[in-house]
Each structure stands twice: as structure tokens, then as C-alpha cells.
Amino acid sequence: VGAVLIPAAELRLGLSLDDVSPLTGASRIQCPVYLMTGESDVLATPGESAAIYQALPDSADHAWWTIPGAGHIDFYWANPTEYARRLAAFLATVTADWAPAP
């Protein structure tokens, strides 16, 4: 089915799936990225997320966390305390140089 649907969608949309691939686009990101993946995610596997993380440029701060027991969208619920702690630490790091406007 995918062998028929993907080319048809590409033709209809006028672009290749590679054009919208997170892996392809990761190298062009110029801002900090906190990439989280669920240990049990089958839609965006930890291996796929690792490849995206590896493709990020070194020009910005990035963080990575594989969340034990999490699937695709339940990162917070897998461990609310650790989620909040890690996210706050990342945001503090990447905003440390920001100053409020005078």
C-alpha cells in the first residue's frame, strides 16, 4: 500500500517525503533542541530519535532524554517530577544569556 500511496502523495503535494523528514531537517536547526523519546515508542523509535539528535548541528545547545516506560506521547505522565526537573534545567541553561529588555 505504501508503495502506491507515498508516490501519489508526493506527486499531489509536489514534494518528496525527504523534504519534510525530521532527519533531513535536523542539520538546519539553529536553536537549542531538547529531544525526548519514549523508551517504548514505536512511532518514533529511540533509534530514530537518536539519529535525529546526531544530525543536529553543534552550533546550539541540545539535550537528549530517553524516558523509561514512556511511549510516544506520555512523556510527562511516565515521570512528572523528572520531566519537570529536566525541562526546567534545559530551559535555564539555554536562557541563561538572555536579558530582559530595558
N, C-alpha and C positions, 0 to 999 in steps of 0.2 A: 504494500500500500504506500509506504513512504517513498518508494522508488518512483511512483507516479505523482503523488501529492507534492513532494518537495519541488521538483522541477516546474510543476504547474504553478505553485505559489510564487516561485522565483520569477517566472515569466510574467505573471499577473502583477506582481509588486514592482517589477523592474529592478530587482536587486538580488544578490546572492545571499544565502544564509551566512556565508563567511563575512559579509558586510556588517552583520549585526551580531556576530559572535562575541561573547564576553572575552574569550581568549584572544581574539584578534584585536579587540579594542583596548585591552588592558595596558598594552605598551604605550598608549597615547594619553593615559590618565596622568594629570599633573597636580593632583591634590592628594592629601592623605587618604588612605583607604583602610578601613577595619573590615577585614574579610572573615566572616564567621561561617562555619559549616557544621552541620549536624553529623555526628558520628554515624548515624543510621540513615542519612539522607540518600534516597535512591533517585531523586530527580536531578540533583546537582551533587554528585558524589564527592566525598572528601578528596579523592584523587583528581577530579575535575577542578575542584576549587583550589587545590594545591597548584595545579598548572596555571591557573589564572593568577594566583599570588606570585608565582615565579616570574610571570610575564610583566608584572608591574615594574615601572622604571625605578631606579634608585634615587630619583630626584625629590622624592617626598617621603614622609614618614608613613610606614604601613605597619599594620599588626594583623596577626592571624590567630584564630582560635578554633580548634575542633571541639565541639561541645559534646561531652559524653552523654549518651542517652537521648540526644535530640535528633529529630527528623529534619524535614525541610523548612517548616515554619514555626516550630515550637521552641526556639532558642531561649526565649525568656522563661518559659514555663519549665524547662528542663532544670534550671538552677537560677532562680530570680536574683538571689544575693550576689552570686558570682558574675552574672550577666551585668548587673548594675555597677559592680565594682570595676570590672574590666572596661566597660564602656566609659565610665567616668574618668578612669585613669588615661585612656586613649585620648579623650576629648581635652583633658587637662594638658596632656603632652603637646597636642597639635595646636592648641590655642594659647600656649604659654607666651608666645611672642606678640600676640595681638594686644593692642592697647585700645581703650575706648577713645572715641573721637573727642577732641577738646570741646 
